[in-house]
Amino acid sequence: MHTLRRPVEGKEIQGYGANRALYRRLGQLGHNGRDIAADVGTPVYAMAAGTVLHAGWSHDHPWLTHHAGIAVLVHHGDTISGLAHLSKVAVQPGDRVEAGQLVGYAGDTGTAGNVAHVHAELLAATPDFSNGYAGRLPFEFQEDAA
């Protein structure tokens, strides 16, 4: 299990694999990340050190759908972390970031629903998009680790 830094303070409102009935209608086995409630404009931080692959609207990246809205993807070697539903980014593709560095601001872009939040996700560097979770992997936040 991968362990990452929490990108924003707040209550987790939906975990990885949650809401199976809803996500089955969307062709997945369950929710493909972890959602954290955060007011629009709350600073959002990198979950691990790496290089920014994407920073902007999700429709401009082939792995993301319109559901993500404004998003940041960071490459960490064998994995890629994603942060979605942002209101604004603070980095550009090619930037090197450290864990805990500001990468954007929470928002409600894409299909964030009725609650502003940050969607955090993890993919393998070469994702298996047929894994039932749109290629996303389970992970823990540091404070959740035993």
VMD Tcl script that builds the backbone (N, CA, C; Angstrom):
set m [mol new atoms 438]
animate dup $m
set s [atomselect $m all]
$s set {name element resname resid chain x y z} {
  {N N MET 1 A 0.856 -1.188 0.000}
  {CA C MET 1 A 0.000 0.000 0.000}
  {C C MET 1 A 0.894 1.241 0.000}
  {N N HIS 2 A 0.604 2.160 -0.891}
  {CA C HIS 2 A 1.336 3.419 -0.955}
  {C C HIS 2 A 0.820 4.373 0.121}
  {N N THR 3 A 1.727 5.177 0.663}
  {CA C THR 3 A 1.372 6.172 1.662}
  {C C THR 3 A 1.803 7.537 1.156}
  {N N LEU 4 A 0.860 8.482 1.150}
  {CA C LEU 4 A 1.104 9.829 0.635}
  {C C LEU 4 A 0.742 10.875 1.673}
  {N N ARG 5 A 1.305 12.067 1.503}
  {CA C ARG 5 A 0.975 13.201 2.367}
  {C C ARG 5 A -0.450 13.656 2.046}
  {N N ARG 6 A -1.207 14.028 3.063}
  {CA C ARG 6 A -2.553 14.574 2.865}
  {C C ARG 6 A -2.412 15.917 2.139}
  {N N PRO 7 A -3.149 16.106 1.018}
  {CA C PRO 7 A -2.977 17.329 0.228}
  {C C PRO 7 A -3.678 18.561 0.799}
  {N N VAL 8 A -4.645 18.358 1.666}
  {CA C VAL 8 A -5.424 19.465 2.223}
  {C C VAL 8 A -6.034 18.987 3.538}
  {N N GLU 9 A -6.148 19.894 4.489}
  {CA C GLU 9 A -6.818 19.538 5.741}
  {C C GLU 9 A -8.312 19.481 5.497}
  {N N GLY 10 A -8.992 18.614 6.191}
  {CA C GLY 10 A -10.437 18.510 6.057}
  {C C GLY 10 A -10.894 17.084 6.282}
  {N N LYS 11 A -12.200 16.929 6.333}
  {CA C LYS 11 A -12.807 15.628 6.569}
  {C C LYS 11 A -12.868 14.840 5.258}
  {N N GLU 12 A -12.472 13.568 5.330}
  {CA C GLU 12 A -12.621 12.717 4.152}
  {C C GLU 12 A -14.101 12.393 3.995}
  {N N ILE 13 A -14.645 12.683 2.815}
  {CA C ILE 13 A -16.081 12.494 2.587}
  {C C ILE 13 A -16.387 11.294 1.698}
  {N N GLN 14 A -15.348 10.731 1.060}
  {CA C GLN 14 A -15.556 9.526 0.256}
  {C C GLN 14 A -14.204 8.844 0.069}
  {N N GLY 15 A -14.132 7.574 0.425}
  {CA C GLY 15 A -12.884 6.838 0.315}
  {C C GLY 15 A -12.781 6.034 -0.963}
  {N N TYR 16 A -11.615 5.438 -1.163}
  {CA C TYR 16 A -11.359 4.578 -2.309}
  {C C TYR 16 A -12.264 3.349 -2.203}
  {N N GLY 17 A -12.954 3.028 -3.283}
  {CA C GLY 17 A -13.828 1.863 -3.321}
  {C C GLY 17 A -15.233 2.113 -2.806}
  {N N ALA 18 A -15.515 3.301 -2.300}
  {CA C ALA 18 A -16.831 3.626 -1.726}
  {C C ALA 18 A -17.897 3.737 -2.814}
  {N N ASN 19 A -19.145 3.730 -2.382}
  {CA C ASN 19 A -20.302 3.945 -3.258}
  {C C ASN 19 A -20.315 3.021 -4.469}
  {N N ARG 20 A -20.145 1.746 -4.194}
  {CA C ARG 20 A -20.042 0.751 -5.271}
  {C C ARG 20 A -21.244 0.768 -6.221}
  {N N ALA 21 A -22.447 0.902 -5.707}
  {CA C ALA 21 A -23.635 0.877 -6.575}
  {C C ALA 21 A -23.605 2.037 -7.574}
  {N N LEU 22 A -23.286 3.223 -7.103}
  {CA C LEU 22 A -23.209 4.389 -7.991}
  {C C LEU 22 A -22.131 4.190 -9.051}
  {N N TYR 23 A -20.949 3.791 -8.639}
  {CA C TYR 23 A -19.836 3.692 -9.577}
  {C C TYR 23 A -19.975 2.514 -10.532}
  {N N ARG 24 A -20.696 1.478 -10.148}
  {CA C ARG 24 A -20.950 0.384 -11.092}
  {C C ARG 24 A -21.736 0.898 -12.296}
  {N N ARG 25 A -22.640 1.853 -12.066}
  {CA C ARG 25 A -23.387 2.447 -13.179}
  {C C ARG 25 A -22.460 3.225 -14.114}
  {N N LEU 26 A -21.297 3.614 -13.601}
  {CA C LEU 26 A -20.315 4.351 -14.394}
  {C C LEU 26 A -19.222 3.434 -14.938}
  {N N GLY 27 A -19.395 2.121 -14.734}
  {CA C GLY 27 A -18.440 1.159 -15.267}
  {C C GLY 27 A -17.247 0.882 -14.382}
  {N N GLN 28 A -17.314 1.246 -13.100}
  {CA C GLN 28 A -16.220 1.008 -12.168}
  {C C GLN 28 A -16.721 0.163 -11.003}
  {N N LEU 29 A -15.774 -0.374 -10.241}
  {CA C LEU 29 A -16.118 -1.184 -9.071}
  {C C LEU 29 A -16.421 -0.332 -7.836}
  {N N GLY 30 A -15.948 0.896 -7.827}
  {CA C GLY 30 A -16.149 1.811 -6.708}
  {C C GLY 30 A -15.424 3.113 -6.983}
  {N N HIS 31 A -15.481 4.026 -6.033}
  {CA C HIS 31 A -14.814 5.328 -6.157}
  {C C HIS 31 A -13.315 5.121 -6.350}
  {N N ASN 32 A -12.703 5.904 -7.242}
  {CA C ASN 32 A -11.314 5.668 -7.614}
  {C C ASN 32 A -10.299 6.579 -6.928}
  {N N GLY 33 A -10.674 7.177 -5.809}
  {CA C GLY 33 A -9.744 8.027 -5.075}
  {C C GLY 33 A -10.263 8.295 -3.685}
  {N N ARG 34 A -9.768 9.374 -3.107}
  {CA C ARG 34 A -10.200 9.787 -1.780}
  {C C ARG 34 A -10.583 11.261 -1.860}
  {N N ASP 35 A -11.791 11.605 -1.434}
  {CA C ASP 35 A -12.291 12.978 -1.483}
  {C C ASP 35 A -12.221 13.614 -0.108}
  {N N ILE 36 A -11.702 14.847 -0.066}
  {CA C ILE 36 A -11.559 15.592 1.183}
  {C C ILE 36 A -12.303 16.913 1.038}
  {N N ALA 37 A -13.244 17.160 1.941}
  {CA C ALA 37 A -13.992 18.424 1.916}
  {C C ALA 37 A -13.026 19.585 2.155}
  {N N ALA 38 A -13.181 20.642 1.362}
  {CA C ALA 38 A -12.345 21.840 1.505}
  {C C ALA 38 A -13.058 23.005 0.847}
  {N N ASP 39 A -13.064 24.132 1.508}
  {CA C ASP 39 A -13.683 25.324 0.940}
  {C C ASP 39 A -12.944 25.751 -0.330}
  {N N VAL 40 A -13.687 26.319 -1.263}
  {CA C VAL 40 A -13.084 26.851 -2.481}
  {C C VAL 40 A -12.006 27.851 -2.091}
  {N N GLY 41 A -10.837 27.709 -2.684}
  {CA C GLY 41 A -9.716 28.609 -2.416}
  {C C GLY 41 A -8.740 28.110 -1.360}
  {N N THR 42 A -9.055 27.007 -0.693}
  {CA C THR 42 A -8.142 26.433 0.301}
  {C C THR 42 A -6.884 25.931 -0.406}
  {N N PRO 43 A -5.687 26.254 0.111}
  {CA C PRO 43 A -4.457 25.769 -0.516}
  {C C PRO 43 A -4.396 24.236 -0.550}
  {N N VAL 44 A -3.877 23.688 -1.655}
  {CA C VAL 44 A -3.729 22.243 -1.866}
  {C C VAL 44 A -2.249 21.970 -2.143}
  {N N TYR 45 A -1.723 20.923 -1.501}
  {CA C TYR 45 A -0.294 20.652 -1.524}
  {C C TYR 45 A 0.040 19.308 -2.177}
  {N N ALA 46 A 1.236 19.210 -2.766}
  {CA C ALA 46 A 1.703 17.968 -3.390}
  {C C ALA 46 A 1.741 16.853 -2.350}
  {N N MET 47 A 1.320 15.644 -2.773}
  {CA C MET 47 A 1.291 14.502 -1.865}
  {C C MET 47 A 2.638 13.793 -1.777}
  {N N ALA 48 A 3.524 14.036 -2.717}
  {CA C ALA 48 A 4.872 13.467 -2.721}
  {C C ALA 48 A 5.724 14.282 -3.689}
  {N N ALA 49 A 7.024 14.166 -3.564}
  {CA C ALA 49 A 7.938 14.881 -4.458}
  {C C ALA 49 A 7.859 14.294 -5.858}
  {N N GLY 50 A 8.022 15.140 -6.855}
  {CA C GLY 50 A 8.009 14.664 -8.231}
  {C C GLY 50 A 8.006 15.802 -9.226}
  {N N THR 51 A 7.654 15.462 -10.469}
  {CA C THR 51 A 7.613 16.430 -11.563}
  {C C THR 51 A 6.179 16.564 -12.063}
  {N N VAL 52 A 5.722 17.786 -12.205}
  {CA C VAL 52 A 4.354 18.046 -12.660}
  {C C VAL 52 A 4.221 17.611 -14.125}
  {N N LEU 53 A 3.259 16.714 -14.376}
  {CA C LEU 53 A 2.960 16.261 -15.741}
  {C C LEU 53 A 1.858 17.093 -16.379}
  {N N HIS 54 A 0.893 17.492 -15.567}
  {CA C HIS 54 A -0.273 18.216 -16.072}
  {C C HIS 54 A -0.740 19.188 -14.996}
  {N N ALA 55 A -1.141 20.379 -15.421}
  {CA C ALA 55 A -1.713 21.375 -14.512}
  {C C ALA 55 A -2.692 22.204 -15.323}
  {N N GLY 56 A -3.983 21.936 -15.131}
  {CA C GLY 56 A -4.996 22.677 -15.877}
  {C C GLY 56 A -6.251 21.857 -16.051}
  {N N TRP 57 A -7.027 22.210 -17.058}
  {CA C TRP 57 A -8.305 21.543 -17.299}
  {C C TRP 57 A -8.097 20.087 -17.688}
  {N N SER 58 A -8.889 19.224 -17.108}
  {CA C SER 58 A -8.741 17.781 -17.303}
  {C C SER 58 A -8.964 17.342 -18.746}
  {N N HIS 59 A -9.791 18.038 -19.494}
  {CA C HIS 59 A -10.030 17.632 -20.881}
  {C C HIS 59 A -8.787 17.803 -21.746}
  {N N ASP 60 A -7.746 18.444 -21.208}
  {CA C ASP 60 A -6.493 18.623 -21.940}
  {C C ASP 60 A -5.488 17.507 -21.669}
  {N N HIS 61 A -5.883 16.468 -20.928}
  {CA C HIS 61 A -4.987 15.330 -20.661}
  {C C HIS 61 A -5.723 14.028 -20.963}
  {N N PRO 62 A -5.097 13.086 -21.659}
  {CA C PRO 62 A -5.808 11.877 -22.095}
  {C C PRO 62 A -6.239 10.928 -20.977}
  {N N TRP 63 A -5.633 10.973 -19.801}
  {CA C TRP 63 A -6.008 10.071 -18.709}
  {C C TRP 63 A -7.150 10.612 -17.873}
  {N N LEU 64 A -7.465 11.866 -18.043}
  {CA C LEU 64 A -8.487 12.508 -17.223}
  {C C LEU 64 A -9.744 12.712 -18.055}
  {N N THR 65 A -10.875 12.778 -17.399}
  {CA C THR 65 A -12.130 13.073 -18.083}
  {C C THR 65 A -12.630 14.422 -17.610}
  {N N HIS 66 A -13.718 14.877 -18.192}
  {CA C HIS 66 A -14.299 16.154 -17.787}
  {C C HIS 66 A -14.690 16.150 -16.311}
  {N N HIS 67 A -14.845 14.971 -15.723}
  {CA C HIS 67 A -15.244 14.877 -14.313}
  {C C HIS 67 A -14.235 15.542 -13.379}
  {N N ALA 68 A -12.952 15.539 -13.741}
  {CA C ALA 68 A -11.906 16.050 -12.857}
  {C C ALA 68 A -11.864 17.574 -12.782}
  {N N GLY 69 A -12.347 18.258 -13.791}
  {CA C GLY 69 A -12.268 19.721 -13.789}
  {C C GLY 69 A -10.821 20.170 -13.909}
  {N N ILE 70 A -10.431 21.130 -13.103}
  {CA C ILE 70 A -9.045 21.593 -13.075}
  {C C ILE 70 A -8.268 20.619 -12.195}
  {N N ALA 71 A -7.140 20.114 -12.720}
  {CA C ALA 71 A -6.408 19.056 -12.029}
  {C C ALA 71 A -4.900 19.238 -12.163}
  {N N VAL 72 A -4.174 18.573 -11.248}
  {CA C VAL 72 A -2.717 18.511 -11.282}
  {C C VAL 72 A -2.310 17.046 -11.192}
  {N N LEU 73 A -1.418 16.611 -12.095}
  {CA C LEU 73 A -0.825 15.279 -12.037}
  {C C LEU 73 A 0.666 15.440 -11.772}
  {N N VAL 74 A 1.197 14.664 -10.808}
  {CA C VAL 74 A 2.621 14.719 -10.459}
  {C C VAL 74 A 3.216 13.323 -10.603}
  {N N HIS 75 A 4.300 13.215 -11.374}
  {CA C HIS 75 A 4.996 11.945 -11.601}
  {C C HIS 75 A 6.042 11.746 -10.499}
  {N N HIS 76 A 5.999 10.558 -9.869}
  {CA C HIS 76 A 6.900 10.259 -8.750}
  {C C HIS 76 A 7.851 9.109 -9.056}
  {N N GLY 77 A 8.022 8.742 -10.291}
  {CA C GLY 77 A 8.861 7.598 -10.645}
  {C C GLY 77 A 7.984 6.431 -11.043}
  {N N ASP 78 A 7.590 5.610 -10.064}
  {CA C ASP 78 A 6.750 4.452 -10.378}
  {C C ASP 78 A 5.267 4.747 -10.233}
  {N N THR 79 A 4.916 5.922 -9.721}
  {CA C THR 79 A 3.513 6.301 -9.569}
  {C C THR 79 A 3.283 7.746 -10.006}
  {N N ILE 80 A 1.999 8.067 -10.183}
  {CA C ILE 80 A 1.559 9.419 -10.516}
  {C C ILE 80 A 0.396 9.752 -9.600}
  {N N SER 81 A 0.494 10.884 -8.904}
  {CA C SER 81 A -0.630 11.312 -8.062}
  {C C SER 81 A -1.433 12.359 -8.807}
  {N N GLY 82 A -2.725 12.391 -8.499}
  {CA C GLY 82 A -3.609 13.364 -9.115}
  {C C GLY 82 A -4.440 14.083 -8.080}
  {N N LEU 83 A -4.698 15.345 -8.321}
  {CA C LEU 83 A -5.554 16.171 -7.472}
  {C C LEU 83 A -6.541 16.867 -8.398}
  {N N ALA 84 A -7.835 16.710 -8.117}
  {CA C ALA 84 A -8.851 17.203 -9.043}
  {C C ALA 84 A -9.882 18.092 -8.350}
  {N N HIS 85 A -10.703 18.742 -9.157}
  {CA C HIS 85 A -11.766 19.675 -8.762}
  {C C HIS 85 A -11.195 20.975 -8.215}
  {N N LEU 86 A -9.982 21.328 -8.635}
  {CA C LEU 86 A -9.340 22.547 -8.145}
  {C C LEU 86 A -9.995 23.785 -8.766}
  {N N SER 87 A -9.793 24.926 -8.112}
  {CA C SER 87 A -10.280 26.190 -8.670}
  {C C SER 87 A -9.185 26.889 -9.473}
  {N N LYS 88 A -7.928 26.554 -9.143}
  {CA C LYS 88 A -6.795 27.224 -9.780}
  {C C LYS 88 A -5.543 26.390 -9.511}
  {N N VAL 89 A -4.592 26.386 -10.447}
  {CA C VAL 89 A -3.317 25.707 -10.243}
  {C C VAL 89 A -2.234 26.727 -9.904}
  {N N ALA 90 A -1.182 26.269 -9.222}
  {CA C ALA 90 A -0.071 27.134 -8.832}
  {C C ALA 90 A 1.259 26.608 -9.380}
  {N N VAL 91 A 1.193 25.624 -10.276}
  {CA C VAL 91 A 2.376 25.013 -10.880}
  {C C VAL 91 A 2.156 24.869 -12.377}
  {N N GLN 92 A 3.217 24.507 -13.081}
  {CA C GLN 92 A 3.145 24.279 -14.524}
  {C C GLN 92 A 3.793 22.947 -14.858}
  {N N PRO 93 A 3.399 22.315 -15.966}
  {CA C PRO 93 A 4.056 21.080 -16.374}
  {C C PRO 93 A 5.575 21.279 -16.457}
  {N N GLY 94 A 6.303 20.295 -15.931}
  {CA C GLY 94 A 7.760 20.364 -15.913}
  {C C GLY 94 A 8.325 20.866 -14.601}
  {N N ASP 95 A 7.501 21.537 -13.778}
  {CA C ASP 95 A 7.970 22.013 -12.482}
  {C C ASP 95 A 8.314 20.838 -11.575}
  {N N ARG 96 A 9.375 20.952 -10.823}
  {CA C ARG 96 A 9.732 19.981 -9.788}
  {C C ARG 96 A 9.070 20.451 -8.496}
  {N N VAL 97 A 8.351 19.551 -7.805}
  {CA C VAL 97 A 7.700 19.898 -6.548}
  {C C VAL 97 A 8.157 18.948 -5.450}
  {N N GLU 98 A 8.120 19.433 -4.233}
  {CA C GLU 98 A 8.417 18.623 -3.055}
  {C C GLU 98 A 7.105 18.294 -2.357}
  {N N ALA 99 A 7.088 17.228 -1.579}
  {CA C ALA 99 A 5.899 16.907 -0.779}
  {C C ALA 99 A 5.574 18.104 0.095}
  {N N GLY 100 A 4.318 18.511 0.098}
  {CA C GLY 100 A 3.898 19.651 0.906}
  {C C GLY 100 A 4.010 20.993 0.218}
  {N N GLN 101 A 4.455 21.021 -1.028}
  {CA C GLN 101 A 4.552 22.282 -1.770}
  {C C GLN 101 A 3.200 22.634 -2.372}
  {N N LEU 102 A 2.858 23.906 -2.348}
  {CA C LEU 102 A 1.607 24.384 -2.927}
  {C C LEU 102 A 1.537 24.041 -4.411}
  {N N VAL 103 A 0.418 23.402 -4.838}
  {CA C VAL 103 A 0.221 23.084 -6.260}
  {C C VAL 103 A -1.063 23.688 -6.814}
  {N N GLY 104 A -1.971 24.108 -5.936}
  {CA C GLY 104 A -3.225 24.686 -6.406}
  {C C GLY 104 A -4.141 25.033 -5.259}
  {N N TYR 105 A -5.406 25.260 -5.616}
  {CA C TYR 105 A -6.410 25.679 -4.635}
  {C C TYR 105 A -7.683 24.871 -4.838}
  {N N ALA 106 A -8.290 24.461 -3.744}
  {CA C ALA 106 A -9.512 23.652 -3.789}
  {C C ALA 106 A -10.606 24.383 -4.547}
  {N N GLY 107 A -11.497 23.578 -5.136}
  {CA C GLY 107 A -12.589 24.164 -5.892}
  {C C GLY 107 A -13.752 23.216 -6.027}
  {N N ASP 108 A -14.534 23.470 -7.061}
  {CA C ASP 108 A -15.701 22.630 -7.342}
  {C C ASP 108 A -15.873 22.457 -8.849}
  {N N THR 109 A -14.732 22.404 -9.570}
  {CA C THR 109 A -14.780 22.240 -11.021}
  {C C THR 109 A -15.036 20.780 -11.389}
  {N N GLY 110 A -15.409 20.554 -12.626}
  {CA C GLY 110 A -15.747 19.205 -13.071}
  {C C GLY 110 A -17.061 18.778 -12.443}
  {N N THR 111 A -17.169 17.512 -12.110}
  {CA C THR 111 A -18.393 17.011 -11.485}
  {C C THR 111 A -18.157 16.803 -9.991}
  {N N ALA 112 A -17.901 17.890 -9.296}
  {CA C ALA 112 A -17.619 17.839 -7.865}
  {C C ALA 112 A -18.879 17.640 -7.033}
  {N N GLY 113 A -20.039 17.747 -7.637}
  {CA C GLY 113 A -21.279 17.571 -6.880}
  {C C GLY 113 A -21.624 18.816 -6.092}
  {N N ASN 114 A -22.303 18.630 -4.982}
  {CA C ASN 114 A -22.788 19.763 -4.186}
  {C C ASN 114 A -21.821 20.221 -3.112}
  {N N VAL 115 A -20.676 19.540 -2.964}
  {CA C VAL 115 A -19.735 19.866 -1.897}
  {C C VAL 115 A -18.368 20.144 -2.498}
  {N N ALA 116 A -17.836 21.344 -2.258}
  {CA C ALA 116 A -16.479 21.641 -2.717}
  {C C ALA 116 A -15.522 20.681 -2.023}
  {N N HIS 117 A -14.605 20.105 -2.799}
  {CA C HIS 117 A -13.665 19.152 -2.224}
  {C C HIS 117 A -12.477 18.955 -3.154}
  {N N VAL 118 A -11.483 18.246 -2.643}
  {CA C VAL 118 A -10.333 17.847 -3.433}
  {C C VAL 118 A -10.409 16.334 -3.602}
  {N N HIS 119 A -10.328 15.883 -4.845}
  {CA C HIS 119 A -10.261 14.451 -5.154}
  {C C HIS 119 A -8.791 14.105 -5.312}
  {N N ALA 120 A -8.287 13.188 -4.474}
  {CA C ALA 120 A -6.901 12.736 -4.536}
  {C C ALA 120 A -6.882 11.317 -5.081}
  {N N GLU 121 A -5.948 11.051 -5.990}
  {CA C GLU 121 A -5.872 9.717 -6.583}
  {C C GLU 121 A -4.429 9.356 -6.866}
  {N N LEU 122 A -4.205 8.047 -7.123}
  {CA C LEU 122 A -2.877 7.529 -7.413}
  {C C LEU 122 A -2.978 6.537 -8.557}
  {N N LEU 123 A -2.059 6.626 -9.496}
  {CA C LEU 123 A -1.982 5.696 -10.623}
  {C C LEU 123 A -0.573 5.123 -10.696}
  {N N ALA 124 A -0.445 3.943 -11.276}
  {CA C ALA 124 A 0.876 3.439 -11.625}
  {C C ALA 124 A 1.407 4.311 -12.756}
  {N N ALA 125 A 2.725 4.386 -12.912}
  {CA C ALA 125 A 3.299 5.190 -13.993}
  {C C ALA 125 A 2.804 4.704 -15.355}
  {N N THR 126 A 2.534 3.410 -15.466}
  {CA C THR 126 A 1.887 2.837 -16.647}
  {C C THR 126 A 0.574 2.232 -16.148}
  {N N PRO 127 A -0.503 3.011 -16.156}
  {CA C PRO 127 A -1.760 2.555 -15.547}
  {C C PRO 127 A -2.418 1.386 -16.265}
  {N N ASP 128 A -3.085 0.546 -15.487}
  {CA C ASP 128 A -3.939 -0.525 -16.006}
  {C C ASP 128 A -5.367 0.004 -15.936}
  {N N PHE 129 A -5.827 0.603 -17.011}
  {CA C PHE 129 A -7.141 1.241 -17.010}
  {C C PHE 129 A -8.290 0.242 -16.927}
  {N N SER 130 A -7.986 -1.044 -17.008}
  {CA C SER 130 A -9.034 -2.068 -16.911}
  {C C SER 130 A -9.142 -2.662 -15.504}
  {N N ASN 131 A -8.532 -2.043 -14.496}
  {CA C ASN 131 A -8.513 -2.615 -13.148}
  {C C ASN 131 A -9.819 -2.420 -12.371}
  {N N GLY 132 A -10.826 -1.813 -12.982}
  {CA C GLY 132 A -12.098 -1.590 -12.310}
  {C C GLY 132 A -12.187 -0.259 -11.583}
  {N N TYR 133 A -11.070 0.464 -11.516}
  {CA C TYR 133 A -11.022 1.774 -10.852}
  {C C TYR 133 A -10.382 2.810 -11.774}
  {N N ALA 134 A -10.599 2.670 -13.076}
  {CA C ALA 134 A -10.060 3.591 -14.078}
  {C C ALA 134 A -8.538 3.739 -13.949}
  {N N GLY 135 A -7.865 2.639 -13.567}
  {CA C GLY 135 A -6.414 2.647 -13.443}
  {C C GLY 135 A -5.892 3.176 -12.123}
  {N N ARG 136 A -6.778 3.675 -11.288}
  {CA C ARG 136 A -6.345 4.257 -10.018}
  {C C ARG 136 A -6.067 3.156 -8.996}
  {N N LEU 137 A -5.153 3.448 -8.050}
  {CA C LEU 137 A -4.701 2.493 -7.048}
  {C C LEU 137 A -5.125 2.925 -5.647}
  {N N PRO 138 A -5.286 1.972 -4.726}
  {CA C PRO 138 A -5.568 2.349 -3.331}
  {C C PRO 138 A -4.312 2.948 -2.686}
  {N N PHE 139 A -4.506 3.831 -1.739}
  {CA C PHE 139 A -3.395 4.437 -1.001}
  {C C PHE 139 A -3.912 4.944 0.338}
  {N N GLU 140 A -2.964 5.245 1.224}
  {CA C GLU 140 A -3.293 5.807 2.536}
  {C C GLU 140 A -2.657 7.186 2.643}
  {N N PHE 141 A -3.217 8.005 3.521}
  {CA C PHE 141 A -2.543 9.254 3.888}
  {C C PHE 141 A -1.645 8.948 5.075}
  {N N GLN 142 A -0.564 9.670 5.225}
  {CA C GLN 142 A 0.434 9.395 6.268}
  {C C GLN 142 A -0.175 9.231 7.646}
  {N N GLU 143 A -1.093 10.101 8.021}
  {CA C GLU 143 A -1.647 10.002 9.362}
  {C C GLU 143 A -2.571 8.793 9.528}
  {N N ASP 144 A -2.984 8.162 8.401}
  {CA C ASP 144 A -3.832 6.977 8.462}
  {C C ASP 144 A -2.995 5.714 8.630}
  {N N ALA 145 A -1.691 5.792 8.313}
  {CA C ALA 145 A -0.856 4.605 8.327}
  {C C ALA 145 A -0.642 4.116 9.753}
  {N N ALA 146 A -0.585 2.797 9.915}
  {CA C ALA 146 A -0.364 2.215 11.243}
  {C C ALA 146 A 1.104 2.228 11.612}
}
mol reanalyze $m
mol bondsrecalc $m
mol representation Tube
mol addrep $m
